[in-house]
Amino acid sequence: MTAQLKADLRQIHGRGGERHGLKLSGGWAFAHTLTQKWTAQRAGSRLVGELRDALNAAPERFGRMPGSTHPDGRWTSWGVGLALFVEGY
């Protein structure tokens, strides 16, 4: 992971509190300002897009997106986000 990506991806406090016991190792900073929060959002969106592209580049290795409406079962950014959510990321 590049230093710039780590600087841009920050933890953002949730509205309903934080997950109990969730501790990110390695010095992940929190986004405190609105600018930092939007920078983190854009960096996260770029990362999800890269994950989508990697999954679609090797479907024989990673599989096709479950329930995809695409004829070839291509992953979408939404599908990657849902998979990450289900896994607890």
N, C-alpha and C positions, 0 to 999 in steps of 0.2 A: 504494500500500500504506500502510495507516495505521501510525502510529508504534507503537501498542499491539500490532498484529499482528506487527510486526518485533521488538518486545521479547519477545513470547511465543514466536515461532518461533525456536528456537535450534538450533545444531549440537549433535549428540550423538555423542560418541566411540563408534565401533564396537567390538565385542568382539575382532574380528580385525585391528584396525588400520585405518588410513584409506586412502582411495584416493590413490595417488601423484599428486601434482601438483594435487589438488583444492584450489582456493583460492576462497572466496566473497568477492567484493568488497563494499564498503559497510559494513564493520564488523559483520558478523554475529557475535554472541556465542556462546560455548559454554554448554551447560547443565551445571553442575557438581554441583548438589544434586539430591536426589530430587524436591523440589518443583518445581524448574526443569524437570526432565525430564518430569514429568507435565503441567505447564503447556504445554510444547512439544508433547507428544502431543495434548492436547486442541485446541490451536490448529491443528495439522496436520490433525486429523480434521475440524474445522470448515471448513478451507480445501478439503479434498477433497469435503466435502458441497456446498459452494458451487460447485465445479467441476462436480460431477455435475448439480446443478440447472441450471446454465448450459448444459451440453451437452443436457440433456433439453428445455430451453426452445426450442431452435432446431435440431432434428434435420436440417432442410433445409440448414443451414449447416455443421454439425459432423458429420453422419452419425449412424448408429445404432451401438450397441455391438456389435462383432463377436462372434458366437457367443452372443448374448443369448438366454436362455430365455424372456424376456418376449415376449408376442405382438407388442407394438409396438416391440421393440428398445430399450427404455429402458436408459440407463446406470445402473449401480449404483456405490456407493462402492468395492466390491471391483474392479469393472472399471476405474474411474478409477485406483485404486492400481496395478493391473497395468500399465496403459498408461504410467503415470509410471515404474514400475520398468523396463519394457522400454526406455524412452527414456533411462534413466540418471539420473533425478532422485532 
